Amino acid sequence: MKGFSSSSSVHVELHRERGIHKALSLADKDDLIVLTGLGFGGYQVIGKENVPYCEYDVIHQYFNKEQKVLV
C-alpha cells in the first residue's frame, strides 16, 4: 500500500463496521484506535441515501458480543 513501508501491518476493509470490529480485535490493552472520516451526523451516506449509523453502537456491539470490558 502506498505510503507504508510494509503492507503486513496494513489491513484494508471496505465495510466500515467490519473494519472497526477488526481494529478492536487486533488492539492490545494500551493501543489507541482513531476512527476518522464519518463525523457525528448519525447517518452514513451510501450513494444518494442517508442511512442511520452510529459508531458508538458499533463499538458497544463489539464489546457486548465479545463480552470484553470497556476500560
N, CA and C atoms as a LAMMPS dump frame, in Angstrom:
ITEM: TIMESTEP
0
ITEM: NUMBER OF ATOMS
213
ITEM: BOX BOUNDS ff ff ff
-5.0000000000000000e+02 5.0000000000000000e+02
-5.0000000000000000e+02 5.0000000000000000e+02
-5.0000000000000000e+02 5.0000000000000000e+02
ITEM: ATOMS id mol type element x y z
1 1 1 N 0.84 -1.164 0
2 1 2 C 0 0 0
3 1 3 C 0.893 1.238 0
4 2 1 N 0.577 2.181 -0.834
5 2 2 C 1.386 3.386 -0.988
6 2 3 C 1.469 4.157 0.335
7 3 1 N 2.687 4.567 0.699
8 3 2 C 2.895 5.344 1.914
9 3 3 C 3.299 4.524 3.117
10 4 1 N 3.245 3.19 2.999
11 4 2 C 3.63 2.296 4.092
12 4 3 C 4.834 1.484 3.664
13 5 1 N 5.779 1.286 4.58
14 5 2 C 6.98 0.53 4.235
15 5 3 C 6.725 -0.972 4.22
16 6 1 N 5.728 -1.427 4.952
17 6 2 C 5.425 -2.855 4.995
18 6 3 C 3.918 -3.044 4.974
19 7 1 N 3.407 -3.782 3.99
20 7 2 C 1.966 -3.997 3.904
21 7 3 C 1.479 -5.031 4.908
22 8 1 N 2.411 -5.706 5.607
23 8 2 C 1.987 -6.712 6.58
24 8 3 C 1.276 -6.09 7.777
25 9 1 N 1.483 -4.795 8.04
26 9 2 C 0.822 -4.15 9.17
27 9 3 C -0.394 -3.335 8.732
28 10 1 N -0.785 -3.453 7.469
29 10 2 C -1.921 -2.703 6.934
30 10 3 C -3.067 -3.672 6.657
31 11 1 N -4.248 -3.315 7.138
32 11 2 C -5.455 -4.109 6.881
33 11 3 C -6.46 -3.202 6.177
34 12 1 N -6.931 -3.625 5.024
35 12 2 C -7.908 -2.842 4.271
36 12 3 C -9.255 -3.538 4.384
37 13 1 N -10.258 -2.805 4.855
38 13 2 C -11.618 -3.331 4.962
39 13 3 C -12.561 -2.246 4.472
40 14 1 N -13.295 -2.507 3.412
41 14 2 C -14.176 -1.51 2.824
42 14 3 C -15.489 -1.364 3.588
43 15 1 N -15.883 -2.373 4.321
44 15 2 C -17.105 -2.327 5.122
45 15 3 C -16.764 -1.727 6.483
46 16 1 N -17.279 -0.536 6.777
47 16 2 C -16.852 0.232 7.958
48 16 3 C -17.047 -0.542 9.265
49 17 1 N -18.187 -1.166 9.464
50 17 2 C -18.455 -1.895 10.716
51 17 3 C -17.474 -3.054 10.895
52 18 1 N -17.244 -3.824 9.845
53 18 2 C -16.27 -4.924 9.938
54 18 3 C -14.871 -4.383 10.208
55 19 1 N -14.528 -3.244 9.605
56 19 2 C -13.226 -2.629 9.826
57 19 3 C -13.03 -2.204 11.274
58 20 1 N -14.069 -1.618 11.86
59 20 2 C -13.998 -1.214 13.264
60 20 3 C -13.841 -2.437 14.151
61 21 1 N -14.622 -3.477 13.895
62 21 2 C -14.514 -4.716 14.682
63 21 3 C -13.127 -5.337 14.532
64 22 1 N -12.563 -5.297 13.331
65 22 2 C -11.217 -5.835 13.102
66 22 3 C -10.185 -5.047 13.904
67 23 1 N -10.273 -3.72 13.852
68 23 2 C -9.334 -2.88 14.612
69 23 3 C -9.429 -3.168 16.104
70 24 1 N -10.642 -3.301 16.604
71 24 2 C -10.829 -3.602 18.032
72 24 3 C -10.267 -4.973 18.389
73 25 1 N -10.423 -5.943 17.504
74 25 2 C -9.936 -7.296 17.798
75 25 3 C -8.413 -7.379 17.768
76 26 1 N -7.772 -6.494 16.987
77 26 2 C -6.314 -6.513 16.883
78 26 3 C -5.629 -5.65 17.952
79 27 1 N -6.387 -4.783 18.583
80 27 2 C -5.805 -3.837 19.542
81 27 3 C -5.371 -4.537 20.829
82 28 1 N -4.238 -4.09 21.342
83 28 2 C -3.766 -4.535 22.652
84 28 3 C -4.247 -3.544 23.703
85 29 1 N -4.014 -3.884 24.958
86 29 2 C -4.511 -3.116 26.098
87 29 3 C -4.203 -1.623 26.014
88 30 1 N -3.011 -1.226 25.667
89 30 2 C -2.625 0.183 25.671
90 30 3 C -2.653 0.832 24.288
91 31 1 N -3.259 0.172 23.297
92 31 2 C -3.351 0.731 21.953
93 31 3 C -4.45 1.786 21.867
94 32 1 N -4.309 2.666 20.907
95 32 2 C -5.286 3.714 20.64
96 32 3 C -5.842 3.494 19.235
97 33 1 N -7.154 3.485 19.118
98 33 2 C -7.809 3.355 17.816
99 33 3 C -8.482 4.688 17.523
100 34 1 N -8.204 5.256 16.358
101 34 2 C -8.798 6.523 15.952
102 34 3 C -9.724 6.256 14.766
103 35 1 N -10.996 6.59 14.929
104 35 2 C -11.967 6.449 13.85
105 35 3 C -12.177 7.829 13.24
106 36 1 N -11.885 7.961 11.956
107 36 2 C -11.979 9.262 11.306
108 36 3 C -12.863 9.193 10.069
109 37 1 N -13.358 10.343 9.668
110 37 2 C -13.992 10.437 8.366
111 37 3 C -15.498 10.397 8.331
112 38 1 N -16.19 9.96 9.379
113 38 2 C -17.641 9.851 9.301
114 38 3 C -18.343 10.977 10.047
115 39 1 N -17.797 11.439 11.118
116 39 2 C -18.395 12.54 11.868
117 39 3 C -19.521 12.085 12.784
118 40 1 N -20.267 13.069 13.291
119 40 2 C -21.294 12.799 14.288
120 40 3 C -22.703 13 13.76
121 41 1 N -22.915 12.879 12.472
122 41 2 C -24.224 13.158 11.895
123 41 3 C -25.3 12.14 12.212
124 42 1 N -24.93 10.959 12.663
125 42 2 C -25.926 9.934 12.954
126 42 3 C -26.351 9.147 11.725
127 43 1 N -25.68 9.386 10.617
128 43 2 C -26 8.646 9.402
129 43 3 C -24.755 8.511 8.535
130 44 1 N -24.823 7.559 7.609
131 44 2 C -23.748 7.317 6.651
132 44 3 C -24.353 7.49 5.262
133 45 1 N -23.682 8.232 4.392
134 45 2 C -24.18 8.442 3.038
135 45 3 C -23.71 7.289 2.169
136 46 1 N -24.678 6.563 1.606
137 46 2 C -24.386 5.467 0.686
138 46 3 C -25.114 5.792 -0.608
139 47 1 N -24.329 6.12 -1.629
140 47 2 C -24.921 6.595 -2.877
141 47 3 C -25.565 7.95 -2.63
142 48 1 N -26.88 8.036 -2.827
143 48 2 C -27.611 9.282 -2.563
144 48 3 C -28.494 9.158 -1.321
145 49 1 N -28.317 8.097 -0.577
146 49 2 C -29.18 7.82 0.569
147 49 3 C -28.44 8.034 1.886
148 50 1 N -29.117 8.647 2.862
149 50 2 C -28.587 8.785 4.217
150 50 3 C -29.083 7.602 5.04
151 51 1 N -28.165 6.719 5.433
152 51 2 C -28.502 5.517 6.179
153 51 3 C -28.137 5.74 7.647
154 52 1 N -29.079 5.534 8.587
155 52 2 C -28.765 5.711 10.003
156 52 3 C -27.541 4.879 10.399
157 53 1 N -26.632 5.516 11.155
158 53 2 C -25.394 4.833 11.526
159 53 3 C -24.799 5.519 12.741
160 54 1 N -24.346 4.726 13.701
161 54 2 C -23.732 5.261 14.909
162 54 3 C -22.532 4.398 15.286
163 55 1 N -21.333 4.993 15.235
164 55 2 C -20.124 4.229 15.569
165 55 3 C -20.111 3.8 17.029
166 56 1 N -20.724 4.586 17.905
167 56 2 C -20.806 4.181 19.309
168 56 3 C -21.539 2.851 19.431
169 57 1 N -22.635 2.703 18.673
170 57 2 C -23.387 1.442 18.693
171 57 3 C -22.543 0.286 18.166
172 58 1 N -21.763 0.537 17.123
173 58 2 C -20.898 -0.493 16.545
174 58 3 C -19.862 -0.952 17.574
175 59 1 N -19.274 -0.006 18.284
176 59 2 C -18.26 -0.338 19.296
177 59 3 C -18.89 -1.101 20.458
178 60 1 N -20.028 -0.635 20.94
179 60 2 C -20.7 -1.331 22.039
180 60 3 C -21.148 -2.725 21.611
181 61 1 N -21.6 -2.857 20.38
182 61 2 C -21.989 -4.17 19.853
183 61 3 C -20.801 -5.129 19.9
184 62 1 N -19.635 -4.648 19.499
185 62 2 C -18.429 -5.487 19.512
186 62 3 C -18.127 -5.965 20.929
187 63 1 N -18.105 -5.04 21.885
188 63 2 C -17.746 -5.418 23.247
189 63 3 C -18.815 -6.295 23.897
190 64 1 N -20.076 -6.082 23.584
191 64 2 C -21.123 -6.954 24.11
192 64 3 C -21.013 -8.356 23.527
193 65 1 N -20.726 -8.439 22.233
194 65 2 C -20.584 -9.739 21.558
195 65 3 C -19.374 -10.497 22.089
196 66 1 N -18.273 -9.791 22.267
197 66 2 C -17.033 -10.419 22.71
198 66 3 C -16.968 -10.537 24.243
199 67 1 N -17.952 -9.963 24.924
200 67 2 C -18 -9.964 26.391
201 67 3 C -16.706 -9.44 26.983
202 68 1 N -16.192 -8.368 26.379
203 68 2 C -14.987 -7.722 26.873
204 68 3 C -15.374 -6.512 27.696
205 69 1 N -14.492 -6.095 28.537
206 69 2 C -14.771 -4.973 29.424
207 69 3 C -14.22 -3.686 28.81
208 70 1 N -15.05 -2.65 28.763
209 70 2 C -14.587 -1.326 28.343
210 70 3 C -13.852 -0.69 29.508
211 71 1 N -12.618 -0.269 29.293
212 71 2 C -11.837 0.336 30.369
213 71 3 C -11.513 1.759 30.007
